[in-house]
């Protein structure tokens, strides 16, 4: 009898065998970048705000600055933007700040809009 119960226990389907497999994945980095930079620019570049505003503000130059203290391609004035924007991480910060401004205020923060 013990042997028979052992055989039945081995043959019984496991509750885990019928459970659906759920795989959690993080958003791929490229998809995150596209969400921060949905607007296309020249030469395959991507921007957080429409290119015509970036072109007018700074010509898309990462080293752009003016006497008022506005910096980078988005001409951010304050907002915690790092300077100089000479590393990928600092450039991502500029994109992220500009995107947050765009989503909250639209084109109002930019003179060229």
HELIX and SHEET records of a PDB file:
HELIX    1   1 UNK A    2  UNK A   11  1                                  10    
HELIX    2   2 UNK A   15  UNK A   18  1                                   4    
HELIX    3   3 UNK A   29  UNK A   36  1                                   8    
HELIX    4   4 UNK A   42  UNK A   44  5                                   3    
HELIX    5   5 UNK A   51  UNK A   58  1                                   8    
HELIX    6   6 UNK A   88  UNK A  105  1                                  18    
SHEET    1   A 2 UNK A  39  UNK A  40  0                                        
SHEET    2   A 2 UNK A  46  UNK A  47 -1                                        
END                                                                             
